[in-house]
Amino acid sequence: MATDSCEWALQNERWSLDDVLRMLSCLQSGDFKNAEWCQIKGGAMYPCDVYRLRYDCIRQQRNARGLEIYMKFSVDDAGQFRLVLVSCHGSR
């Protein structure tokens, strides 16, 4: 988790890292909303993609009537794969 607000949101929603990875695995290209630079803990800036999908948290799958989930993340491939999760929350 790259920001305090992301940690808080995951705790508030009671989502584990496994839950987040399942949501990420459900993303499709049509879920992409925009790209933006985001500041993380320590002040570093990362290029992030923002996605939105409807997700059924009980069945752990996409669902048109599911909760609207927003995810903002960056993937750093400098030597190894690292996911920088900036935001992950239900619609506010």
PDB file of N, CA, C and O in Angstrom:
ATOM      1  N   MET A   1       0.843  -1.164   0.000  1.00  0.00           N
ATOM      2  CA  MET A   1       0.000   0.000   0.000  1.00  0.00           C
ATOM      3  C   MET A   1       0.893   1.234   0.000  1.00  0.00           C
ATOM      4  O   MET A   1       1.748   1.396   0.871  1.00  0.00           O
ATOM      5  N   ALA A   2       0.690   2.076  -0.960  1.00  0.00           N
ATOM      6  CA  ALA A   2       1.610   3.190  -1.170  1.00  0.00           C
ATOM      7  C   ALA A   2       1.153   4.497  -0.525  1.00  0.00           C
ATOM      8  O   ALA A   2       1.916   5.462  -0.483  1.00  0.00           O
ATOM      9  N   THR A   3      -0.075   4.540  -0.024  1.00  0.00           N
ATOM     10  CA  THR A   3      -0.569   5.754   0.640  1.00  0.00           C
ATOM     11  C   THR A   3      -1.325   5.381   1.908  1.00  0.00           C
ATOM     12  O   THR A   3      -1.852   4.276   2.036  1.00  0.00           O
ATOM     13  N   ASP A   4      -1.365   6.320   2.835  1.00  0.00           N
ATOM     14  CA  ASP A   4      -2.135   6.095   4.059  1.00  0.00           C
ATOM     15  C   ASP A   4      -3.612   5.940   3.751  1.00  0.00           C
ATOM     16  O   ASP A   4      -4.291   5.118   4.366  1.00  0.00           O
ATOM     17  N   SER A   5      -4.122   6.730   2.791  1.00  0.00           N
ATOM     18  CA  SER A   5      -5.548   6.647   2.461  1.00  0.00           C
ATOM     19  C   SER A   5      -5.901   5.289   1.861  1.00  0.00           C
ATOM     20  O   SER A   5      -7.013   4.798   2.058  1.00  0.00           O
ATOM     21  N   CYS A   6      -4.972   4.679   1.134  1.00  0.00           N
ATOM     22  CA  CYS A   6      -5.209   3.344   0.586  1.00  0.00           C
ATOM     23  C   CYS A   6      -5.288   2.323   1.716  1.00  0.00           C
ATOM     24  O   CYS A   6      -6.187   1.481   1.730  1.00  0.00           O
ATOM     25  N   GLU A   7      -4.352   2.390   2.664  1.00  0.00           N
ATOM     26  CA  GLU A   7      -4.390   1.485   3.810  1.00  0.00           C
ATOM     27  C   GLU A   7      -5.692   1.640   4.582  1.00  0.00           C
ATOM     28  O   GLU A   7      -6.320   0.651   4.960  1.00  0.00           O
ATOM     29  N   TRP A   8      -6.093   2.882   4.814  1.00  0.00           N
ATOM     30  CA  TRP A   8      -7.327   3.147   5.554  1.00  0.00           C
ATOM     31  C   TRP A   8      -8.535   2.578   4.808  1.00  0.00           C
ATOM     32  O   TRP A   8      -9.404   1.951   5.415  1.00  0.00           O
ATOM     33  N   ALA A   9      -8.588   2.798   3.488  1.00  0.00           N
ATOM     34  CA  ALA A   9      -9.722   2.319   2.697  1.00  0.00           C
ATOM     35  C   ALA A   9      -9.818   0.798   2.729  1.00  0.00           C
ATOM     36  O   ALA A   9     -10.910   0.245   2.857  1.00  0.00           O
ATOM     37  N   LEU A  10      -8.676   0.122   2.611  1.00  0.00           N
ATOM     38  CA  LEU A  10      -8.702  -1.345   2.653  1.00  0.00           C
ATOM     39  C   LEU A  10      -9.158  -1.848   4.017  1.00  0.00           C
ATOM     40  O   LEU A  10      -9.921  -2.810   4.104  1.00  0.00           O
ATOM     41  N   GLN A  11      -8.695  -1.202   5.075  1.00  0.00           N
ATOM     42  CA  GLN A  11      -9.146  -1.580   6.416  1.00  0.00           C
ATOM     43  C   GLN A  11     -10.633  -1.306   6.579  1.00  0.00           C
ATOM     44  O   GLN A  11     -11.360  -2.125   7.142  1.00  0.00           O
ATOM     45  N   ASN A  12     -11.086  -0.162   6.090  1.00  0.00           N
ATOM     46  CA  ASN A  12     -12.492   0.216   6.205  1.00  0.00           C
ATOM     47  C   ASN A  12     -13.397  -0.768   5.465  1.00  0.00           C
ATOM     48  O   ASN A  12     -14.465  -1.132   5.957  1.00  0.00           O
ATOM     49  N   GLU A  13     -12.961  -1.195   4.282  1.00  0.00           N
ATOM     50  CA  GLU A  13     -13.749  -2.155   3.481  1.00  0.00           C
ATOM     51  C   GLU A  13     -13.531  -3.593   3.940  1.00  0.00           C
ATOM     52  O   GLU A  13     -14.253  -4.500   3.525  1.00  0.00           O
ATOM     53  N   ARG A  14     -12.525  -3.798   4.803  1.00  0.00           N
ATOM     54  CA  ARG A  14     -12.134  -5.135   5.264  1.00  0.00           C
ATOM     55  C   ARG A  14     -11.672  -6.022   4.111  1.00  0.00           C
ATOM     56  O   ARG A  14     -12.011  -7.203   4.036  1.00  0.00           O
ATOM     57  N   TRP A  15     -10.883  -5.416   3.211  1.00  0.00           N
ATOM     58  CA  TRP A  15     -10.323  -6.140   2.075  1.00  0.00           C
ATOM     59  C   TRP A  15      -8.882  -6.511   2.380  1.00  0.00           C
ATOM     60  O   TRP A  15      -8.113  -5.699   2.893  1.00  0.00           O
ATOM     61  N   SER A  16      -8.531  -7.735   2.063  1.00  0.00           N
ATOM     62  CA  SER A  16      -7.155  -8.205   2.215  1.00  0.00           C
ATOM     63  C   SER A  16      -6.394  -7.968   0.907  1.00  0.00           C
ATOM     64  O   SER A  16      -6.976  -7.575  -0.104  1.00  0.00           O
ATOM     65  N   LEU A  17      -5.103  -8.210   0.949  1.00  0.00           N
ATOM     66  CA  LEU A  17      -4.305  -8.115  -0.268  1.00  0.00           C
ATOM     67  C   LEU A  17      -4.792  -9.147  -1.288  1.00  0.00           C
ATOM     68  O   LEU A  17      -4.799  -8.869  -2.487  1.00  0.00           O
ATOM     69  N   ASP A  18      -5.196 -10.327  -0.828  1.00  0.00           N
ATOM     70  CA  ASP A  18      -5.753 -11.339  -1.739  1.00  0.00           C
ATOM     71  C   ASP A  18      -7.010 -10.810  -2.428  1.00  0.00           C
ATOM     72  O   ASP A  18      -7.207 -11.052  -3.618  1.00  0.00           O
ATOM     73  N   ASP A  19      -7.863 -10.089  -1.691  1.00  0.00           N
ATOM     74  CA  ASP A  19      -9.064  -9.498  -2.294  1.00  0.00           C
ATOM     75  C   ASP A  19      -8.674  -8.519  -3.403  1.00  0.00           C
ATOM     76  O   ASP A  19      -9.259  -8.526  -4.486  1.00  0.00           O
ATOM     77  N   VAL A  20      -7.690  -7.688  -3.118  1.00  0.00           N
ATOM     78  CA  VAL A  20      -7.234  -6.697  -4.099  1.00  0.00           C
ATOM     79  C   VAL A  20      -6.684  -7.397  -5.341  1.00  0.00           C
ATOM     80  O   VAL A  20      -6.973  -6.979  -6.463  1.00  0.00           O
ATOM     81  N   LEU A  21      -5.900  -8.452  -5.156  1.00  0.00           N
ATOM     82  CA  LEU A  21      -5.353  -9.175  -6.300  1.00  0.00           C
ATOM     83  C   LEU A  21      -6.454  -9.817  -7.131  1.00  0.00           C
ATOM     84  O   LEU A  21      -6.351  -9.862  -8.357  1.00  0.00           O
ATOM     85  N   ARG A  22      -7.496 -10.310  -6.494  1.00  0.00           N
ATOM     86  CA  ARG A  22      -8.631 -10.873  -7.245  1.00  0.00           C
ATOM     87  C   ARG A  22      -9.315  -9.785  -8.065  1.00  0.00           C
ATOM     88  O   ARG A  22      -9.673 -10.007  -9.221  1.00  0.00           O
ATOM     89  N   MET A  23      -9.496  -8.599  -7.460  1.00  0.00           N
ATOM     90  CA  MET A  23     -10.102  -7.477  -8.193  1.00  0.00           C
ATOM     91  C   MET A  23      -9.237  -7.097  -9.389  1.00  0.00           C
ATOM     92  O   MET A  23      -9.745  -6.890 -10.491  1.00  0.00           O
ATOM     93  N   LEU A  24      -7.919  -7.007  -9.164  1.00  0.00           N
ATOM     94  CA  LEU A  24      -7.009  -6.676 -10.262  1.00  0.00           C
ATOM     95  C   LEU A  24      -7.107  -7.690 -11.393  1.00  0.00           C
ATOM     96  O   LEU A  24      -7.057  -7.323 -12.567  1.00  0.00           O
ATOM     97  N   SER A  25      -7.246  -8.960 -11.043  1.00  0.00           N
ATOM     98  CA  SER A  25      -7.320 -10.001 -12.071  1.00  0.00           C
ATOM     99  C   SER A  25      -8.610  -9.912 -12.889  1.00  0.00           C
ATOM    100  O   SER A  25      -8.695 -10.489 -13.973  1.00  0.00           O
ATOM    101  N   CYS A  26      -9.606  -9.199 -12.381  1.00  0.00           N
ATOM    102  CA  CYS A  26     -10.881  -9.047 -13.090  1.00  0.00           C
ATOM    103  C   CYS A  26     -10.908  -7.828 -14.019  1.00  0.00           C
ATOM    104  O   CYS A  26     -11.843  -7.670 -14.805  1.00  0.00           O
ATOM    105  N   LEU A  27      -9.900  -6.978 -13.933  1.00  0.00           N
ATOM    106  CA  LEU A  27      -9.893  -5.769 -14.746  1.00  0.00           C
ATOM    107  C   LEU A  27      -9.820  -6.098 -16.232  1.00  0.00           C
ATOM    108  O   LEU A  27      -9.156  -7.046 -16.652  1.00  0.00           O
ATOM    109  N   GLN A  28     -10.520  -5.285 -17.007  1.00  0.00           N
ATOM    110  CA  GLN A  28     -10.495  -5.390 -18.460  1.00  0.00           C
ATOM    111  C   GLN A  28     -10.116  -4.028 -19.032  1.00  0.00           C
ATOM    112  O   GLN A  28     -10.224  -3.012 -18.345  1.00  0.00           O
ATOM    113  N   SER A  29      -9.678  -4.005 -20.269  1.00  0.00           N
ATOM    114  CA  SER A  29      -9.226  -2.751 -20.875  1.00  0.00           C
ATOM    115  C   SER A  29     -10.314  -1.680 -20.851  1.00  0.00           C
ATOM    116  O   SER A  29      -9.996  -0.496 -20.742  1.00  0.00           O
ATOM    117  N   GLY A  30     -11.577  -2.059 -20.951  1.00  0.00           N
ATOM    118  CA  GLY A  30     -12.675  -1.100 -20.924  1.00  0.00           C
ATOM    119  C   GLY A  30     -12.893  -0.456 -19.564  1.00  0.00           C
ATOM    120  O   GLY A  30     -13.639   0.517 -19.455  1.00  0.00           O
ATOM    121  N   ASP A  31     -12.250  -0.987 -18.524  1.00  0.00           N
ATOM    122  CA  ASP A  31     -12.374  -0.424 -17.175  1.00  0.00           C
ATOM    123  C   ASP A  31     -11.437   0.771 -16.966  1.00  0.00           C
ATOM    124  O   ASP A  31     -11.574   1.502 -15.985  1.00  0.00           O
ATOM    125  N   PHE A  32     -10.492   0.969 -17.881  1.00  0.00           N
ATOM    126  CA  PHE A  32      -9.522   2.063 -17.755  1.00  0.00           C
ATOM    127  C   PHE A  32     -10.239   3.404 -17.855  1.00  0.00           C
ATOM    128  O   PHE A  32     -11.059   3.616 -18.748  1.00  0.00           O
ATOM    129  N   LYS A  33      -9.922   4.311 -16.923  1.00  0.00           N
ATOM    130  CA  LYS A  33     -10.548   5.639 -16.914  1.00  0.00           C
ATOM    131  C   LYS A  33      -9.565   6.739 -17.275  1.00  0.00           C
ATOM    132  O   LYS A  33      -9.886   7.600 -18.094  1.00  0.00           O
ATOM    133  N   ASN A  34      -8.384   6.734 -16.689  1.00  0.00           N
ATOM    134  CA  ASN A  34      -7.384   7.732 -17.048  1.00  0.00           C
ATOM    135  C   ASN A  34      -6.042   7.373 -16.429  1.00  0.00           C
ATOM    136  O   ASN A  34      -5.916   6.397 -15.690  1.00  0.00           O
ATOM    137  N   ALA A  35      -5.047   8.187 -16.747  1.00  0.00           N
ATOM    138  CA  ALA A  35      -3.709   8.024 -16.180  1.00  0.00           C
ATOM    139  C   ALA A  35      -3.329   9.344 -15.527  1.00  0.00           C
ATOM    140  O   ALA A  35      -3.673  10.417 -16.021  1.00  0.00           O
ATOM    141  N   GLU A  36      -2.616   9.251 -14.413  1.00  0.00           N
ATOM    142  CA  GLU A  36      -2.212  10.463 -13.709  1.00  0.00           C
ATOM    143  C   GLU A  36      -0.992  10.160 -12.854  1.00  0.00           C
ATOM    144  O   GLU A  36      -0.725   9.007 -12.516  1.00  0.00           O
ATOM    145  N   TRP A  37      -0.265  11.199 -12.512  1.00  0.00           N
ATOM    146  CA  TRP A  37       0.861  11.075 -11.600  1.00  0.00           C
ATOM    147  C   TRP A  37       0.341  11.167 -10.180  1.00  0.00           C
ATOM    148  O   TRP A  37      -0.503  12.009  -9.875  1.00  0.00           O
ATOM    149  N   CYS A  38       0.845  10.298  -9.305  1.00  0.00           N
ATOM    150  CA  CYS A  38       0.389  10.264  -7.916  1.00  0.00           C
ATOM    151  C   CYS A  38       1.574  10.256  -6.969  1.00  0.00           C
ATOM    152  O   CYS A  38       2.592   9.608  -7.213  1.00  0.00           O
ATOM    153  N   GLN A  39       1.412  10.993  -5.885  1.00  0.00           N
ATOM    154  CA  GLN A  39       2.446  11.021  -4.859  1.00  0.00           C
ATOM    155  C   GLN A  39       2.151   9.941  -3.830  1.00  0.00           C
ATOM    156  O   GLN A  39       1.015   9.778  -3.386  1.00  0.00           O
ATOM    157  N   ILE A  40       3.201   9.202  -3.457  1.00  0.00           N
ATOM    158  CA  ILE A  40       3.046   8.139  -2.472  1.00  0.00           C
ATOM    159  C   ILE A  40       3.791   8.518  -1.200  1.00  0.00           C
ATOM    160  O   ILE A  40       4.412   9.578  -1.124  1.00  0.00           O
ATOM    161  N   LYS A  41       3.721   7.633  -0.195  1.00  0.00           N
ATOM    162  CA  LYS A  41       4.455   7.857   1.054  1.00  0.00           C
ATOM    163  C   LYS A  41       5.916   8.136   0.737  1.00  0.00           C
ATOM    164  O   LYS A  41       6.510   7.480  -0.119  1.00  0.00           O
ATOM    165  N   GLY A  42       6.482   9.093   1.416  1.00  0.00           N
ATOM    166  CA  GLY A  42       7.873   9.449   1.186  1.00  0.00           C
ATOM    167  C   GLY A  42       8.046  10.495   0.100  1.00  0.00           C
ATOM    168  O   GLY A  42       9.153  10.997  -0.097  1.00  0.00           O
ATOM    169  N   GLY A  43       6.979  10.836  -0.608  1.00  0.00           N
ATOM    170  CA  GLY A  43       7.016  11.922  -1.578  1.00  0.00           C
ATOM    171  C   GLY A  43       7.310  11.549  -3.011  1.00  0.00           C
ATOM    172  O   GLY A  43       7.222  12.409  -3.887  1.00  0.00           O
ATOM    173  N   ALA A  44       7.656  10.299  -3.291  1.00  0.00           N
ATOM    174  CA  ALA A  44       7.940   9.896  -4.673  1.00  0.00           C
ATOM    175  C   ALA A  44       6.677  10.004  -5.532  1.00  0.00           C
ATOM    176  O   ALA A  44       5.560   9.822  -5.046  1.00  0.00           O
ATOM    177  N   MET A  45       6.877  10.301  -6.808  1.00  0.00           N
ATOM    178  CA  MET A  45       5.767  10.386  -7.752  1.00  0.00           C
ATOM    179  C   MET A  45       5.806   9.160  -8.668  1.00  0.00           C
ATOM    180  O   MET A  45       6.870   8.755  -9.135  1.00  0.00           O
ATOM    181  N   TYR A  46       4.630   8.576  -8.917  1.00  0.00           N
ATOM    182  CA  TYR A  46       4.524   7.416  -9.784  1.00  0.00           C
ATOM    183  C   TYR A  46       3.470   7.656 -10.854  1.00  0.00           C
ATOM    184  O   TYR A  46       2.436   8.267 -10.583  1.00  0.00           O
ATOM    185  N   PRO A  47       3.727   7.177 -12.077  1.00  0.00           N
ATOM    186  CA  PRO A  47       2.687   7.226 -13.110  1.00  0.00           C
ATOM    187  C   PRO A  47       1.672   6.118 -12.809  1.00  0.00           C
ATOM    188  O   PRO A  47       2.035   4.945 -12.719  1.00  0.00           O
ATOM    189  N   CYS A  48       0.412   6.495 -12.657  1.00  0.00           N
ATOM    190  CA  CYS A  48      -0.616   5.533 -12.259  1.00  0.00           C
ATOM    191  C   CYS A  48      -1.740   5.460 -13.284  1.00  0.00           C
ATOM    192  O   CYS A  48      -2.035   6.430 -13.983  1.00  0.00           O
ATOM    193  N   ASP A  49      -2.349   4.301 -13.353  1.00  0.00           N
ATOM    194  CA  ASP A  49      -3.559   4.097 -14.134  1.00  0.00           C
ATOM    195  C   ASP A  49      -4.726   3.995 -13.177  1.00  0.00           C
ATOM    196  O   ASP A  49      -4.610   3.419 -12.095  1.00  0.00           O
ATOM    197  N   VAL A  50      -5.844   4.556 -13.580  1.00  0.00           N
ATOM    198  CA  VAL A  50      -7.064   4.521 -12.777  1.00  0.00           C
ATOM    199  C   VAL A  50      -8.080   3.646 -13.502  1.00  0.00           C
ATOM    200  O   VAL A  50      -8.355   3.837 -14.687  1.00  0.00           O
ATOM    201  N   TYR A  51      -8.625   2.694 -12.773  1.00  0.00           N
ATOM    202  CA  TYR A  51      -9.628   1.775 -13.314  1.00  0.00           C
ATOM    203  C   TYR A  51     -10.873   1.808 -12.435  1.00  0.00           C
ATOM    204  O   TYR A  51     -10.810   2.094 -11.240  1.00  0.00           O
ATOM    205  N   ARG A  52     -11.998   1.508 -13.063  1.00  0.00           N
ATOM    206  CA  ARG A  52     -13.271   1.406 -12.338  1.00  0.00           C
ATOM    207  C   ARG A  52     -13.985   0.155 -12.844  1.00  0.00           C
ATOM    208  O   ARG A  52     -14.104  -0.062 -14.050  1.00  0.00           O
ATOM    209  N   LEU A  53     -14.454  -0.659 -11.910  1.00  0.00           N
ATOM    210  CA  LEU A  53     -15.210  -1.843 -12.297  1.00  0.00           C
ATOM    211  C   LEU A  53     -16.315  -2.103 -11.296  1.00  0.00           C
ATOM    212  O   LEU A  53     -16.270  -1.619 -10.165  1.00  0.00           O
ATOM    213  N   ARG A  54     -17.295  -2.860 -11.711  1.00  0.00           N
ATOM    214  CA  ARG A  54     -18.357  -3.337 -10.828  1.00  0.00           C
ATOM    215  C   ARG A  54     -17.962  -4.739 -10.392  1.00  0.00           C
ATOM    216  O   ARG A  54     -17.655  -5.599 -11.217  1.00  0.00           O
ATOM    217  N   TYR A  55     -17.974  -4.956  -9.067  1.00  0.00           N
ATOM    218  CA  TYR A  55     -17.415  -6.189  -8.522  1.00  0.00           C
ATOM    219  C   TYR A  55     -18.301  -6.713  -7.405  1.00  0.00           C
ATOM    220  O   TYR A  55     -18.734  -5.961  -6.532  1.00  0.00           O
ATOM    221  N   ASP A  56     -18.564  -8.016  -7.445  1.00  0.00           N
ATOM    222  CA  ASP A  56     -19.312  -8.698  -6.397  1.00  0.00           C
ATOM    223  C   ASP A  56     -18.298  -9.230  -5.387  1.00  0.00           C
ATOM    224  O   ASP A  56     -17.591 -10.199  -5.664  1.00  0.00           O
ATOM    225  N   CYS A  57     -18.229  -8.601  -4.229  1.00  0.00           N
ATOM    226  CA  CYS A  57     -17.226  -8.966  -3.219  1.00  0.00           C
ATOM    227  C   CYS A  57     -17.487 -10.335  -2.606  1.00  0.00           C
ATOM    228  O   CYS A  57     -16.551 -10.988  -2.146  1.00  0.00           O
ATOM    229  N   ILE A  58     -18.727 -10.777  -2.591  1.00  0.00           N
ATOM    230  CA  ILE A  58     -19.054 -12.092  -2.031  1.00  0.00           C
ATOM    231  C   ILE A  58     -18.622 -13.199  -2.984  1.00  0.00           C
ATOM    232  O   ILE A  58     -17.955 -14.151  -2.579  1.00  0.00           O
ATOM    233  N   ARG A  59     -19.004 -13.070  -4.245  1.00  0.00           N
ATOM    234  CA  ARG A  59     -18.654 -14.086  -5.249  1.00  0.00           C
ATOM    235  C   ARG A  59     -17.253 -13.882  -5.832  1.00  0.00           C
ATOM    236  O   ARG A  59     -16.737 -14.744  -6.543  1.00  0.00           O
ATOM    237  N   GLN A  60     -16.651 -12.747  -5.528  1.00  0.00           N
ATOM    238  CA  GLN A  60     -15.306 -12.396  -5.992  1.00  0.00           C
ATOM    239  C   GLN A  60     -15.187 -12.466  -7.509  1.00  0.00           C
ATOM    240  O   GLN A  60     -14.317 -13.138  -8.064  1.00  0.00           O
ATOM    241  N   GLN A  61     -16.113 -11.732  -8.161  1.00  0.00           N
ATOM    242  CA  GLN A  61     -16.119 -11.692  -9.622  1.00  0.00           C
ATOM    243  C   GLN A  61     -16.785 -10.415 -10.107  1.00  0.00           C
ATOM    244  O   GLN A  61     -17.470  -9.729  -9.349  1.00  0.00           O
ATOM    245  N   ARG A  62     -16.578 -10.110 -11.369  1.00  0.00           N
ATOM    246  CA  ARG A  62     -17.246  -8.966 -11.980  1.00  0.00           C
ATOM    247  C   ARG A  62     -18.754  -9.191 -11.922  1.00  0.00           C
ATOM    248  O   ARG A  62     -19.228 -10.321 -12.042  1.00  0.00           O
ATOM    249  N   ASN A  63     -19.495  -8.110 -11.740  1.00  0.00           N
ATOM    250  CA  ASN A  63     -20.948  -8.205 -11.738  1.00  0.00           C
ATOM    251  C   ASN A  63     -21.495  -6.813 -12.023  1.00  0.00           C
ATOM    252  O   ASN A  63     -21.149  -5.854 -11.333  1.00  0.00           O
ATOM    253  N   ALA A  64     -22.339  -6.701 -13.026  1.00  0.00           N
ATOM    254  CA  ALA A  64     -22.897  -5.404 -13.427  1.00  0.00           C
ATOM    255  C   ALA A  64     -23.650  -4.725 -12.287  1.00  0.00           C
ATOM    256  O   ALA A  64     -23.792  -3.502 -12.282  1.00  0.00           O
ATOM    257  N   ARG A  65     -24.130  -5.502 -11.328  1.00  0.00           N
ATOM    258  CA  ARG A  65     -24.864  -4.930 -10.185  1.00  0.00           C
ATOM    259  C   ARG A  65     -24.014  -4.856  -8.923  1.00  0.00           C
ATOM    260  O   ARG A  65     -24.506  -4.508  -7.849  1.00  0.00           O
ATOM    261  N   GLY A  66     -22.735  -5.187  -9.063  1.00  0.00           N
ATOM    262  CA  GLY A  66     -21.839  -5.190  -7.906  1.00  0.00           C
ATOM    263  C   GLY A  66     -21.431  -3.787  -7.481  1.00  0.00           C
ATOM    264  O   GLY A  66     -21.823  -2.787  -8.082  1.00  0.00           O
ATOM    265  N   LEU A  67     -20.633  -3.753  -6.430  1.00  0.00           N
ATOM    266  CA  LEU A  67     -20.106  -2.507  -5.894  1.00  0.00           C
ATOM    267  C   LEU A  67     -19.161  -1.877  -6.920  1.00  0.00           C
ATOM    268  O   LEU A  67     -18.335  -2.565  -7.520  1.00  0.00           O
ATOM    269  N   GLU A  68     -19.291  -0.577  -7.111  1.00  0.00           N
ATOM    270  CA  GLU A  68     -18.378   0.118  -8.011  1.00  0.00           C
ATOM    271  C   GLU A  68     -17.050   0.321  -7.278  1.00  0.00           C
ATOM    272  O   GLU A  68     -16.994   0.980  -6.240  1.00  0.00           O
ATOM    273  N   ILE A  69     -15.984  -0.257  -7.835  1.00  0.00           N
ATOM    274  CA  ILE A  69     -14.661  -0.222  -7.225  1.00  0.00           C
ATOM    275  C   ILE A  69     -13.744   0.674  -8.061  1.00  0.00           C
ATOM    276  O   ILE A  69     -13.729   0.600  -9.289  1.00  0.00           O
ATOM    277  N   TYR A  70     -12.987   1.514  -7.370  1.00  0.00           N
ATOM    278  CA  TYR A  70     -11.972   2.338  -8.021  1.00  0.00           C
ATOM    279  C   TYR A  70     -10.606   1.832  -7.588  1.00  0.00           C
ATOM    280  O   TYR A  70     -10.365   1.602  -6.403  1.00  0.00           O
ATOM    281  N   MET A  71      -9.714   1.662  -8.555  1.00  0.00           N
ATOM    282  CA  MET A  71      -8.359   1.215  -8.273  1.00  0.00           C
ATOM    283  C   MET A  71      -7.379   2.128  -8.992  1.00  0.00           C
ATOM    284  O   MET A  71      -7.549   2.426 -10.174  1.00  0.00           O
ATOM    285  N   LYS A  72      -6.366   2.565  -8.282  1.00  0.00           N
ATOM    286  CA  LYS A  72      -5.321   3.406  -8.859  1.00  0.00           C
ATOM    287  C   LYS A  72      -3.992   2.763  -8.493  1.00  0.00           C
ATOM    288  O   LYS A  72      -3.690   2.557  -7.318  1.00  0.00           O
ATOM    289  N   PHE A  73      -3.202   2.449  -9.514  1.00  0.00           N
ATOM    290  CA  PHE A  73      -1.963   1.730  -9.246  1.00  0.00           C
ATOM    291  C   PHE A  73      -0.928   1.984 -10.327  1.00  0.00           C
ATOM    292  O   PHE A  73      -1.227   2.480 -11.414  1.00  0.00           O
ATOM    293  N   SER A  74       0.301   1.624  -9.985  1.00  0.00           N
ATOM    294  CA  SER A  74       1.425   1.700 -10.902  1.00  0.00           C
ATOM    295  C   SER A  74       2.143   0.367 -10.849  1.00  0.00           C
ATOM    296  O   SER A  74       2.165  -0.288  -9.807  1.00  0.00           O
ATOM    297  N   VAL A  75       2.723  -0.035 -11.949  1.00  0.00           N
ATOM    298  CA  VAL A  75       3.511  -1.256 -11.993  1.00  0.00           C
ATOM    299  C   VAL A  75       4.938  -0.862 -12.334  1.00  0.00           C
ATOM    300  O   VAL A  75       5.197  -0.287 -13.391  1.00  0.00           O
ATOM    301  N   ASP A  76       5.853  -1.170 -11.442  1.00  0.00           N
ATOM    302  CA  ASP A  76       7.266  -0.853 -11.605  1.00  0.00           C
ATOM    303  C   ASP A  76       7.989  -2.116 -12.021  1.00  0.00           C
ATOM    304  O   ASP A  76       8.015  -3.096 -11.276  1.00  0.00           O
ATOM    305  N   ASP A  77       8.575  -2.101 -13.207  1.00  0.00           N
ATOM    306  CA  ASP A  77       9.252  -3.305 -13.684  1.00  0.00           C
ATOM    307  C   ASP A  77      10.758  -3.116 -13.753  1.00  0.00           C
ATOM    308  O   ASP A  77      11.432  -3.755 -14.561  1.00  0.00           O
ATOM    309  N   ALA A  78      11.280  -2.252 -12.918  1.00  0.00           N
ATOM    310  CA  ALA A  78      12.728  -2.021 -12.892  1.00  0.00           C
ATOM    311  C   ALA A  78      13.430  -3.170 -12.162  1.00  0.00           C
ATOM    312  O   ALA A  78      13.742  -3.063 -10.976  1.00  0.00           O
ATOM    313  N   GLY A  79      13.670  -4.249 -12.871  1.00  0.00           N
ATOM    314  CA  GLY A  79      14.374  -5.382 -12.282  1.00  0.00           C
ATOM    315  C   GLY A  79      13.462  -6.448 -11.711  1.00  0.00           C
ATOM    316  O   GLY A  79      13.810  -7.628 -11.718  1.00  0.00           O
ATOM    317  N   GLN A  80      12.310  -6.054 -11.223  1.00  0.00           N
ATOM    318  CA  GLN A  80      11.350  -7.031 -10.707  1.00  0.00           C
ATOM    319  C   GLN A  80       9.955  -6.426 -10.725  1.00  0.00           C
ATOM    320  O   GLN A  80       9.798  -5.205 -10.730  1.00  0.00           O
ATOM    321  N   PHE A  81       8.961  -7.274 -10.736  1.00  0.00           N
ATOM    322  CA  PHE A  81       7.587  -6.796 -10.745  1.00  0.00           C
ATOM    323  C   PHE A  81       7.206  -6.299  -9.363  1.00  0.00           C
ATOM    324  O   PHE A  81       7.388  -7.006  -8.371  1.00  0.00           O
ATOM    325  N   ARG A  82       6.676  -5.081  -9.295  1.00  0.00           N
ATOM    326  CA  ARG A  82       6.221  -4.522  -8.025  1.00  0.00           C
ATOM    327  C   ARG A  82       4.966  -3.704  -8.301  1.00  0.00           C
ATOM    328  O   ARG A  82       4.967  -2.817  -9.155  1.00  0.00           O
ATOM    329  N   LEU A  83       3.919  -4.003  -7.588  1.00  0.00           N
ATOM    330  CA  LEU A  83       2.657  -3.263  -7.703  1.00  0.00           C
ATOM    331  C   LEU A  83       2.646  -2.164  -6.658  1.00  0.00           C
ATOM    332  O   LEU A  83       2.853  -2.427  -5.474  1.00  0.00           O
ATOM    333  N   VAL A  84       2.407  -0.934  -7.090  1.00  0.00           N
ATOM    334  CA  VAL A  84       2.317   0.204  -6.191  1.00  0.00           C
ATOM    335  C   VAL A  84       0.849   0.607  -6.156  1.00  0.00           C
ATOM    336  O   VAL A  84       0.362   1.298  -7.051  1.00  0.00           O
ATOM    337  N   LEU A  85       0.147   0.167  -5.110  1.00  0.00           N
ATOM    338  CA  LEU A  85      -1.288   0.425  -4.982  1.00  0.00           C
ATOM    339  C   LEU A  85      -1.486   1.765  -4.283  1.00  0.00           C
ATOM    340  O   LEU A  85      -1.149   1.916  -3.108  1.00  0.00           O
ATOM    341  N   VAL A  86      -2.031   2.731  -5.007  1.00  0.00           N
ATOM    342  CA  VAL A  86      -2.209   4.078  -4.487  1.00  0.00           C
ATOM    343  C   VAL A  86      -3.606   4.264  -3.901  1.00  0.00           C
ATOM    344  O   VAL A  86      -3.786   4.977  -2.914  1.00  0.00           O
ATOM    345  N   SER A  87      -4.594   3.613  -4.520  1.00  0.00           N
ATOM    346  CA  SER A  87      -5.965   3.765  -4.056  1.00  0.00           C
ATOM    347  C   SER A  87      -6.776   2.546  -4.445  1.00  0.00           C
ATOM    348  O   SER A  87      -6.610   2.004  -5.537  1.00  0.00           O
ATOM    349  N   CYS A  88      -7.655   2.114  -3.551  1.00  0.00           N
ATOM    350  CA  CYS A  88      -8.568   1.022  -3.822  1.00  0.00           C
ATOM    351  C   CYS A  88      -9.747   1.176  -2.885  1.00  0.00           C
ATOM    352  O   CYS A  88      -9.615   0.977  -1.677  1.00  0.00           O
ATOM    353  N   HIS A  89     -10.898   1.531  -3.433  1.00  0.00           N
ATOM    354  CA  HIS A  89     -12.061   1.781  -2.574  1.00  0.00           C
ATOM    355  C   HIS A  89     -13.348   1.642  -3.361  1.00  0.00           C
ATOM    356  O   HIS A  89     -13.353   1.678  -4.591  1.00  0.00           O
ATOM    357  N   GLY A  90     -14.430   1.484  -2.633  1.00  0.00           N
ATOM    358  CA  GLY A  90     -15.749   1.512  -3.227  1.00  0.00           C
ATOM    359  C   GLY A  90     -16.116   2.943  -3.577  1.00  0.00           C
ATOM    360  O   GLY A  90     -15.450   3.883  -3.145  1.00  0.00           O
ATOM    361  N   SER A  91     -17.177   3.109  -4.362  1.00  0.00           N
ATOM    362  CA  SER A  91     -17.589   4.463  -4.749  1.00  0.00           C
ATOM    363  C   SER A  91     -17.928   5.266  -3.510  1.00  0.00           C
ATOM    364  O   SER A  91     -18.490   4.749  -2.545  1.00  0.00           O
ATOM    365  N   ARG A  92     -17.581   6.518  -3.555  1.00  0.00           N
ATOM    366  CA  ARG A  92     -17.789   7.391  -2.399  1.00  0.00           C
ATOM    367  C   ARG A  92     -18.961   8.299  -2.628  1.00  0.00           C
ATOM    368  O   ARG A  92     -19.293   9.109  -1.762  1.00  0.00           O
TER     369      ARG A  92
END
